[in-house]
Amino acid sequence: MQAMQFAYAVVTASEVAYFSYIYSIVELKHYRKATSYCRSVQLLGYTMGSVLGQLLVSFNLMSYNNNLVLTLVLISIALVTSLFLPMPQRSMFFHRSQERHKTGNVEEMDAQELPEALGRGDMCAGDGEMAEPPEEPVRTRSCRQVLIQLWRDFLQCYSTRELLYWSVWWALATCGYNQTINYVQVLWQHEEPSQNFTVYNGGVEAVAQSTVFLAGAATAYGIGFTQVDWAQWGELALGSFSGLGAAALFTMTFTANIWDCYASYIVFKCLYILLITIAM
């Protein structure tokens, strides 16, 4: 179990790196569509894995050990495939403008002029994209210059109230979600011991993922092609859907019926995927 938790931590960290990679190779204007595509494919993969695992176990087509071997083979194929993905040609944090600015190199600006220009919005080009003038390659910049720019970007980003509370929600919700999916099997075993009951845990995961895929993928795909004012509707969506998710968790915890527990888990998972897609 300790080895599994360690591996899961590495996988989770790699997922963050993977999504960062995606955003470093697409233009800012394609971020929403890229998010919808990535989330849809991810949900499809989860669904296929859950369905396949349940079928192999339910029909005695493969033992648990062979199931693990199959999983290892599939992950190895994914690893080899990732080696052929294109490398980013630019930094995610240091985008370069294609147009020459009359102001010249940002490093040549007076130390007091740069914050003022940022404050006036002179260096922004719509949708929050930083339209920096052409600079020397990042590799020639000093560590101090890089850290200063990252610090300014940090202050600029998290001075936005909407971004701040969505980020806080993301951190807390992801922790709760990971806790739930890690230990829900233990809860199910407590609710209904497997020796007294035909185990449908994999089937429930498959149903949950199928439901999540249909609802989440539709939401993810739809968000990529629609314009929604999240500044107006974001807090309402966060509050209402998070409240429903909390109610589902309470039901899972205190119910004595395994089927109610299963249903609450499906509802909780759907709500989380819906909100995390909106957050992305």
C-alpha positions as CSV (number, residue, x, y, z in Angstrom):
1,M,0.0,0.0,0.0
2,Q,2.9,2.4,0.8
3,A,4.5,1.6,-2.6
4,M,1.1,2.2,-4.3
5,Q,0.7,5.6,-2.6
6,F,4.2,6.6,-3.6
7,A,3.6,5.6,-7.2
8,Y,0.2,7.4,-7.2
9,A,1.9,10.6,-5.9
10,V,4.4,10.5,-8.8
11,V,1.6,9.9,-11.3
12,T,-0.4,12.9,-9.9
13,A,2.7,15.1,-10.1
14,S,3.3,13.9,-13.7
15,E,-0.3,14.8,-14.6
16,V,0.3,18.4,-13.5
17,A,3.5,18.5,-15.7
18,Y,1.6,17.0,-18.6
19,F,-1.1,19.6,-18.6
20,S,1.6,22.3,-18.2
21,Y,3.2,20.8,-21.3
22,I,0.0,21.0,-23.3
23,Y,-0.4,24.7,-22.5
24,S,3.2,25.4,-23.5
25,I,2.8,24.2,-27.1
26,V,-0.6,25.8,-27.9
27,E,-1.5,29.4,-28.4
28,L,-3.3,31.2,-25.6
29,K,-6.4,31.6,-27.8
30,H,-6.7,27.8,-28.0
31,Y,-6.4,27.1,-24.3
32,R,-10.1,26.5,-23.8
33,K,-10.4,24.1,-26.6
34,A,-7.2,22.3,-25.6
35,T,-8.6,21.9,-22.1
36,S,-11.8,20.4,-23.4
37,Y,-10.0,18.0,-25.6
38,C,-7.6,16.9,-22.9
39,R,-10.3,16.5,-20.3
40,S,-12.6,14.5,-22.7
41,V,-9.8,12.1,-23.6
42,Q,-8.8,11.7,-20.0
43,L,-12.4,10.8,-19.0
44,L,-12.6,8.4,-21.9
45,G,-9.5,6.6,-20.8
46,Y,-10.8,6.3,-17.2
47,T,-14.1,4.9,-18.5
48,M,-12.5,2.3,-20.8
49,G,-10.1,1.2,-18.0
50,S,-12.9,0.7,-15.5
51,V,-15.1,-1.1,-17.9
52,L,-12.3,-3.4,-19.1
53,G,-11.2,-4.2,-15.6
54,Q,-14.7,-5.1,-14.4
55,L,-15.3,-7.3,-17.4
56,L,-12.0,-9.2,-17.0
57,V,-12.7,-9.9,-13.4
58,S,-16.4,-10.6,-13.6
59,F,-16.1,-13.2,-16.3
60,N,-12.9,-14.7,-14.9
61,L,-11.0,-13.8,-18.0
62,M,-7.9,-12.6,-16.2
63,S,-6.6,-12.9,-12.6
64,Y,-5.8,-9.9,-10.5
65,N,-2.1,-10.4,-11.1
66,N,-2.5,-10.6,-14.8
67,N,-4.6,-7.5,-14.6
68,L,-1.7,-5.7,-13.1
69,V,0.6,-7.0,-15.8
70,L,-1.8,-5.7,-18.5
71,T,-1.9,-2.3,-16.7
72,L,1.9,-2.2,-16.7
73,V,1.9,-3.0,-20.4
74,L,-0.6,-0.2,-21.2
75,I,1.3,2.3,-19.1
76,S,4.6,1.3,-20.9
77,I,3.0,1.9,-24.2
78,A,1.8,5.3,-23.0
79,L,5.4,6.1,-21.9
80,V,6.9,5.2,-25.2
81,T,4.2,7.2,-27.0
82,S,5.0,10.3,-24.9
83,L,8.6,10.2,-26.0
84,F,7.5,11.0,-29.6
85,L,5.5,14.1,-28.6
86,P,7.0,17.4,-29.9
87,M,9.1,19.4,-27.6
88,P,7.9,22.9,-26.6
89,Q,9.6,25.6,-28.7
90,R,9.0,28.4,-26.1
91,S,8.6,28.8,-22.4
92,M,5.1,28.8,-20.9
93,F,6.1,31.7,-18.7
94,F,8.1,33.8,-21.2
95,H,6.0,34.1,-24.3
96,R,7.5,36.2,-27.1
97,S,5.5,38.7,-29.1
98,Q,6.0,38.4,-32.9
99,E,5.7,42.1,-33.4
100,R,8.5,44.6,-32.7
101,H,7.6,47.2,-30.1
102,K,8.9,50.7,-30.3
103,T,9.8,50.5,-26.6
104,G,12.6,48.1,-27.3
105,N,13.9,45.4,-25.0
106,V,12.2,45.2,-21.6
107,E,15.5,44.9,-19.9
108,E,16.4,48.3,-21.3
109,M,13.5,50.0,-19.6
110,D,14.1,52.0,-16.5
111,A,13.5,50.0,-13.4
112,Q,10.8,52.4,-12.3
113,E,9.1,52.5,-15.8
114,L,8.4,48.8,-16.0
115,P,6.1,48.5,-13.0
116,E,4.3,51.7,-14.2
117,A,3.9,50.2,-17.7
118,L,2.5,47.0,-16.2
119,G,0.2,49.0,-14.0
120,R,-1.1,51.0,-16.9
121,G,-1.7,47.9,-18.9
122,D,0.6,49.1,-21.7
123,M,2.2,45.6,-22.0
124,C,-1.0,43.6,-22.1
125,A,-2.7,42.5,-25.3
126,G,-6.2,41.3,-24.6
127,D,-7.4,38.2,-22.7
128,G,-4.7,38.6,-20.2
129,E,-1.9,37.6,-22.6
130,M,1.4,39.3,-21.9
131,A,2.6,41.0,-25.0
132,E,6.2,41.5,-24.1
133,P,8.5,43.1,-26.6
134,P,11.1,40.8,-28.3
135,E,13.9,39.9,-25.9
136,E,17.1,38.0,-25.9
137,P,16.7,34.3,-25.6
138,V,15.8,33.1,-22.1
139,R,19.0,31.1,-21.8
140,T,21.0,34.3,-21.7
141,R,18.9,35.9,-18.9
142,S,20.2,36.0,-15.4
143,C,18.6,33.9,-12.7
144,R,17.8,37.2,-10.9
145,Q,15.9,38.5,-13.9
146,V,13.9,35.3,-14.2
147,L,13.0,35.3,-10.5
148,I,11.9,38.9,-10.7
149,Q,9.6,38.3,-13.6
150,L,8.1,35.2,-12.0
151,W,7.5,37.2,-8.8
152,R,5.8,40.0,-10.8
153,D,3.7,37.4,-12.7
154,F,2.7,35.8,-9.4
155,L,1.6,39.1,-7.8
156,Q,-0.3,40.0,-11.0
157,C,-2.1,36.7,-11.2
158,Y,-3.1,36.3,-7.6
159,S,-4.2,39.9,-7.2
160,T,-7.2,38.7,-9.2
161,R,-9.9,37.7,-6.7
162,E,-11.6,35.2,-9.1
163,L,-8.4,33.4,-9.9
164,L,-7.5,33.3,-6.2
165,Y,-10.7,31.6,-5.0
166,W,-10.8,29.2,-7.9
167,S,-7.2,28.2,-7.1
168,V,-8.0,27.7,-3.4
169,W,-11.1,25.7,-4.3
170,W,-9.0,23.6,-6.8
171,A,-6.4,22.8,-4.1
172,L,-8.9,21.8,-1.5
173,A,-11.3,20.0,-3.8
174,T,-8.5,18.0,-5.3
175,C,-7.2,16.9,-1.9
176,G,-10.7,15.8,-0.9
177,Y,-11.3,14.0,-4.2
178,N,-8.0,12.1,-4.0
179,Q,-8.8,11.1,-0.4
180,T,-12.2,9.9,-1.5
181,I,-11.1,7.8,-4.5
182,N,-8.2,6.4,-2.5
183,Y,-10.2,5.1,0.4
184,V,-13.7,4.5,-1.0
185,Q,-12.9,0.9,-1.5
186,V,-12.2,0.6,2.2
187,L,-15.6,2.3,2.9
188,W,-17.4,-0.2,0.6
189,Q,-15.7,-3.1,2.3
190,H,-16.8,-1.8,5.7
191,E,-20.4,-1.2,4.4
192,E,-20.7,-4.6,2.8
193,P,-17.9,-7.2,3.3
194,S,-16.9,-8.8,0.1
195,Q,-17.2,-12.3,1.5
196,N,-20.9,-11.7,2.1
197,F,-21.6,-9.8,-1.1
198,T,-20.9,-10.0,-4.8
199,V,-18.4,-7.2,-5.4
200,Y,-19.4,-4.6,-8.0
201,N,-16.8,-2.1,-7.1
202,G,-15.2,-2.1,-10.5
203,G,-18.7,-2.0,-12.1
204,V,-19.5,1.1,-10.0
205,E,-16.3,2.7,-11.1
206,A,-17.2,1.9,-14.7
207,V,-20.7,3.4,-14.2
208,A,-19.3,6.4,-12.4
209,Q,-16.7,6.9,-15.2
210,S,-19.3,6.4,-17.9
211,T,-21.6,8.9,-16.3
212,V,-18.7,11.3,-15.7
213,F,-17.6,10.8,-19.3
214,L,-21.0,11.6,-20.7
215,A,-21.6,14.5,-18.5
216,G,-18.0,15.7,-18.0
217,A,-16.9,15.3,-21.6
218,A,-20.0,17.1,-22.9
219,T,-19.3,19.9,-20.4
220,A,-15.6,20.0,-21.2
221,Y,-16.3,20.0,-24.9
222,G,-19.1,22.6,-24.6
223,I,-17.0,24.9,-22.4
224,G,-14.4,24.9,-25.2
225,F,-16.8,26.4,-27.7
226,T,-19.1,28.6,-25.6
227,Q,-18.6,31.9,-23.9
228,V,-19.7,32.0,-20.3
229,D,-19.2,34.9,-17.9
230,W,-17.6,33.0,-15.0
231,A,-17.0,36.2,-13.1
232,Q,-20.8,36.4,-12.8
233,W,-21.8,32.8,-12.5
234,G,-18.6,31.2,-11.1
235,E,-19.3,31.7,-7.4
236,L,-22.8,30.4,-7.8
237,A,-21.5,27.3,-9.6
238,L,-18.8,26.7,-7.0
239,G,-21.1,27.1,-4.0
240,S,-24.1,25.1,-5.3
241,F,-22.2,22.2,-6.8
242,S,-19.7,22.0,-3.9
243,G,-22.6,21.8,-1.5
244,L,-24.2,19.0,-3.5
245,G,-20.8,17.2,-3.5
246,A,-20.6,17.6,0.3
247,A,-24.1,16.2,0.7
248,A,-23.1,13.1,-1.4
249,L,-20.1,12.5,0.9
250,F,-22.2,12.7,4.0
251,T,-24.6,10.2,2.5
252,M,-21.7,7.8,1.6
253,T,-20.4,8.0,5.1
254,F,-23.6,7.5,7.2
255,T,-25.7,5.3,5.0
256,A,-26.0,1.6,5.8
257,N,-27.0,0.7,2.3
258,I,-24.2,-0.2,-0.1
259,W,-26.3,0.9,-3.1
260,D,-26.9,4.3,-1.7
261,C,-23.2,4.5,-1.1
262,Y,-22.5,3.5,-4.7
263,A,-25.0,6.1,-6.0
264,S,-23.6,8.9,-3.8
265,Y,-20.1,8.1,-5.0
266,I,-21.2,8.5,-8.7
267,V,-22.9,11.8,-7.9
268,F,-19.8,13.1,-6.0
269,K,-17.5,12.1,-8.8
270,C,-19.7,13.7,-11.5
271,L,-19.9,17.0,-9.6
272,Y,-16.1,17.1,-9.0
273,I,-15.3,16.5,-12.7
274,L,-17.8,19.1,-13.7
275,L,-16.3,21.7,-11.4
276,I,-12.7,20.9,-12.1
277,T,-13.3,21.2,-15.9
278,I,-14.9,24.6,-15.3
279,A,-11.9,25.6,-13.1
280,M,-9.4,24.5,-15.8
